[in-house]
């Protein structure tokens, strides 16, 4: 793995490349909220073993891309700027690998931004994998941007954090940590807890941005704008509280099928939110690489 910097409108974005000599394809990974790209190192190495190149970036406000502050995208138009950041990385990959198909992989919040990328940009991806998807609950997702706007935009919104994630652990009582909902693998949960770049409380503006991009991606007109030629593989754990225990994956799959997209989905039995860090992660790794290479 090597890192490099891309700059977009004054913000330095730390990016990462896991390279192979002559990749068959290239996978671009978009990480989730309150984590960072280096956490995907093991998964990226698995993809490398299948002769796939891999790139990722610390999204602004995360990891080492914190020019504007930890937990902050941007004071205004934050989520649109993140979409533009991802397109900058796409352009870099395309320049370095002009003849290679590019596959988009997004986890959790990254799956929301991946959907927005397919809807809002002209970037061309051969395939897309959406992991740990969430659509939130009707009603709540409609008022979420307004609720988030009531909180200080640049400061950690602890009440919003509790409202958003506070119930996730209840399905796994008695709790060992506040992040038991991430995985059955206690060692992986402990690594997350001990990582100073993970588990932070996002700012009010970041909550507003994530709620805003989620609403954008769920509009019928935007779903219909997604490229029909890009197959989509939706994967989630059936014990993932962030995905309403499998409901959200089926909801998205049905919505995309109705819109004429090529889509399939798989729920992993007893798996929680971070299926790449679950006790059956090798099954997930193999399913993803098989989809990327063969489906």
N, C-alpha and C positions, 0 to 999 in steps of 0.2 A: 504493500500500500504506500502510495506517495500522496502528499497533499500539495495543493496549489491554490492561488487566490484568483477569483474573478471579482471585478468591481462593477457595481451597478448603482448609478446615481449617488456616488459618494460613500456607499457602504461596501466594505470589503467582506466577501463571502468566502469562507474556507471550504474548499472542495477536495474530493478524494478520488483517486483512481486505483483500482485493482486490475492490473493489466496482464494480458497474455499476448504471446508473440503475434498470432494471426487469428483474432477471435472470429468465430462464426457469426456471432451477433453481439450486441452491447446492451446491457441492462442498466437503466438509470433508476436508482432507489430514492424515494422521497420518504423521509422519516416522520414520526408522529410528534404530538405535542409533548413538551417537557422532556425531550430526549435529544439524541444527536446521531450523526451518521456513523461514527466509529463503532457504535453498538452493532452494526450490521457486518462487522468484519468476518465473522465465522460463516455467515450466509454468503457473503461475497466470495470467500475462498472456495466454498462449495461450487458456486457458479463458475469460478475460474477453472475448477477441475473438470467442468463440462465444456471447456474451451469458449467460455463467454467472458467478454470484458465487462467491467462494472465501474460505474461512476456514482457518486452521491455528493451531497453538500449539506453542511450545517445550515438549515434555513435561518434567515435573519431572526435575531432574538434567541438563538439556540447555539449550544456548543461554543465554537470559537467565532461565530458570526454575530458579535454582539456590539457592534459600533453604536447602535441606537439603544442599547441597554438589554439586559437579560429579560426575556419574557415580553419584549416589545417588538412588533413588526415595524411600525412606522406611525408617526402621529396622524397622518391622513392617508387614505387609500391603501391601507396596509396589505390587505389580502391581494389586491390587484398587483402590488409591487412584488409579492412573493411569487405570483404567477409569472411575472416578468423575469424574476431571478431564475426560475426553473427553465424558462425559455432561453436564457443566456447560457445555462449549462448545456441545454440541448444543442445550441449552436456550436458550442465548443466541442462537444462530442462528435457532431456531424463533420466539423472541419477536420478533426483528428481521424475520423473513421468514415470517409465519404461514401464508401460502397457497402457499409454494413447496416443491416436492419437494427433499429433501436426499439427496445421493449421497455415500457414504463411499469414500474412497480411502486405502489404507494401503500403505506401502512397507516391505519387509523386516520389522524388528521392528514397524513400524506395521501391517503386514499381519496379524501375530499379534494385536495389540491390536484390530484391526478385527474379526477373527473372534470374539474374546472379547466385544466390544460386541454383536455380533449374537446371541451365545449367552446373555449374562448380563444384558442390560438390555431394557427395553421401548421404547427409542428406535426410531423408525420411519425407515428409510432406503428410498428408492425403489429404489436399486441400490447395488452395491458393486464396487469394483475392488481386486484384491489384486495388488500388484506385487512382484517379487523375493521370492517366497514361499520359506519354509523350513519343513521339518518335522523336520530333523535325522535321525540314523540310529537305528533301533531299538536298544535296549540303552543306547546313549549318552544318549539323551534321557531314559531312565527313571532313570538314576543322576545326571544332571546337577544336579538341585536339591541332592542330598545332597553331592556333590563341592563345589559352590559354598559350602555352609554351613560347610565346613572352613576357609574363608579369612576374614580380617578383614572384617567387614561394611561398614565405612565407608572402607576404603582401596582404592586401585587393586589389582586382582588380576592382576598381570602374567603369572603362570603360566597362569591360566585364559584370559587373553586370547590367549596364544600357543597354548594347546590348542584354542581355539575358532577362531581366525582364521589361525593359523600356516601351515596347509597350503594356504590358498586361493591363494597366489601361485605355488605350485609348477607349476601348469598353464601358467604364462606366462613361464617362464624363457627366456633370461636376464632378470632383473627390473631395471627402471629405478628403481622405488620399491617400498615395501612394500605399496602399495595399487594395484598394476597390475590386480588382479582386479576393481576397481570398474568400469572402462570401457576401451574401446580408444582413447578420446579423451584424449590425453596432456594437453591443456590443462585438461580437466575434472579429471583426477587431480591435476594440480598445484594447482588451485584448492582441492581438498580438503586436500591436504598443507599448504598455506599458511594454511588457515583455523584459527585458534587454538581455535575451538569444535568442531572436527571431529577424529576419530581419537584421542580420549582413551581411556585404559584405564578401563573400568567397575569399580566396586567389587564386592566379593564378594556383597553383598546384591543389587545390580542383576543380576548374572549369575544368582543364585538366583531372583530374581523373573521374569526373562525365561524361564528354564527352566521355572518353575512355570506361567506363563501358557501356554506352548507345550503342556505336557502337558494342561492344562485344555482347550485348544481341540481336541485330538486325540481326546478321549474320545467314543466312539460316541453316548452319551446327549446330550452337548452339541452334537454335530454335528446330531443329529436335532431338537434344540430350535431350530435356526436357522430364521428365517421363510421359509416356502416361496414366498412371494410376492415375495421380493427377488432379482432376477437377479444373478448374480455373474460377473465377468469376471476370470480369472486370467491374468496376463502375466509372462513371465520370459525371460531370455536362455538359449539352449541351451548357452552357455559360462559360466554362472554357477555357480561352485563352492559358493556358499552355498545354492544350490537343487539341489545334486547334478546339475548340468548338465542341467536340465530334468525330472529324475525327480520332484522334489517337486511341480511344477505339475501333472503328470499324476496323481500320487497323490492330491492334494487334489481335482482335478476328478472323478476316479473315485469318491472317497469321498463327495463331495457329490451326485453323480448317483445313487449307490446310496441316499442318504438322501432322494431325491425333490426335491432342489433344482434350480433352473434355473441351469445353469452352462455356461460354455464357457471354453476356454483357448487361448492362443497363445504359441508359443515363437518368439523372434526369432533368426534364424540368426547365429551368431558373436557375439552380444551377451553382455555380462558382467552384473554384478550391478545396476548403476545404469542401468537401461534409459532413464530419463528424461534421462540425461546421456551417452548413447551417440552414436556417429557417425550412427546412424539415428533419432535422437530425434524428429524431425519425424513419422516414420511412427508412432511410439508415441503422440505427442501426438494425432495425427489419429484413431488407433484408439480412444483413450480418449474423446475428445470425441464421436466418432460413437456409441460405446456409450452414453454419458451422455444424448445427445440423441435417439437414434433407435432403439436396439435394443429 
